[in-house]
Amino acid sequence: MSPRHEATDSRRPGDLLVQGGAVLFGIGLLAVVIGVVPAVVRDSTAPTALLVLAVSLLPLGLAVALVGLLRSARTRRRAVRRGSVD
């Protein structure tokens, strides 16, 4: 296996943002499922707070994860330019 693909235990900048974004996105997705399934199955509506939670957490989670990915890529690119690849 090449050094590039070896598992490391060190955290890189942006890792926590990616994980936090994934959690927010997952909670938002769960809220969408909980809000939409009753509307489809029983012809009833979900509470407004649940729909607001779903509508806000999905894009927020996606945005946080993307910021984490960009931060990680930027840090890696700087390391490559300096010649110190992890």
C-alpha positions as CSV (number, residue, x, y, z in Angstrom):
1,M,0.0,0.0,0.0
2,S,1.3,3.4,-0.8
3,P,2.0,6.0,1.9
4,R,-0.8,8.0,0.5
5,H,-3.4,5.4,1.3
6,E,-2.2,4.4,4.8
7,A,-4.6,5.0,7.7
8,T,-3.5,7.7,10.1
9,D,-5.0,8.5,13.5
10,S,-4.1,12.2,13.3
11,R,-6.9,14.6,12.7
12,R,-6.6,17.0,9.8
13,P,-8.1,20.5,9.7
14,G,-11.7,20.2,8.5
15,D,-12.3,16.7,9.8
16,L,-14.5,17.8,12.6
17,L,-16.4,20.1,10.3
18,V,-17.1,17.2,7.9
19,Q,-18.3,15.0,10.7
20,G,-20.4,17.7,12.2
21,G,-21.9,18.5,8.8
22,A,-22.7,14.8,8.2
23,V,-24.5,14.6,11.6
24,L,-26.5,17.8,10.8
25,F,-27.4,16.5,7.4
26,G,-28.4,13.1,8.8
27,I,-30.7,14.7,11.4
28,G,-32.2,16.9,8.7
29,L,-32.8,13.9,6.5
30,L,-34.4,12.1,9.3
31,A,-36.7,15.1,9.9
32,V,-37.6,15.1,6.2
33,V,-38.6,11.4,6.4
34,I,-40.6,11.9,9.6
35,G,-42.3,15.0,8.1
36,V,-43.1,13.6,4.6
37,V,-44.1,10.0,5.3
38,P,-47.2,10.9,7.4
39,A,-48.2,13.4,4.7
40,V,-48.0,10.7,2.0
41,V,-49.5,7.8,4.0
42,R,-52.3,9.4,6.1
43,D,-52.9,12.7,4.3
44,S,-51.9,14.7,7.3
45,T,-49.3,17.4,7.8
46,A,-46.3,17.4,10.1
47,P,-45.8,20.0,12.7
48,T,-44.3,23.3,11.4
49,A,-41.3,23.1,13.7
50,L,-40.3,19.7,12.3
51,L,-40.6,21.0,8.7
52,V,-38.5,24.1,9.6
53,L,-35.9,21.8,11.2
54,A,-35.8,19.6,8.1
55,V,-35.6,22.6,5.7
56,S,-32.8,24.3,7.7
57,L,-30.6,21.3,8.8
58,L,-30.2,19.6,5.4
59,P,-28.6,22.6,3.6
60,L,-26.8,23.7,6.8
61,G,-25.2,20.2,7.2
62,L,-24.2,20.1,3.6
63,A,-22.6,23.6,3.8
64,V,-20.7,22.7,7.0
65,A,-19.4,19.5,5.4
66,L,-18.4,21.2,2.2
67,V,-16.5,23.9,4.2
68,G,-14.7,21.1,6.0
69,L,-13.8,19.4,2.8
70,L,-12.5,22.7,1.3
71,R,-10.5,23.4,4.4
72,S,-8.9,19.9,4.3
73,A,-8.1,20.2,0.6
74,R,-6.6,23.6,1.1
75,T,-4.4,22.4,3.9
76,R,-3.3,19.4,1.9
77,R,-2.5,21.6,-1.1
78,R,-0.3,23.9,1.1
79,A,1.6,20.9,2.4
80,V,2.2,19.6,-1.1
81,R,3.6,23.0,-2.1
82,R,5.9,23.0,0.8
83,G,7.0,19.5,0.1
84,S,5.7,17.9,3.3
85,V,3.0,15.5,2.2
86,D,1.5,13.5,5.1
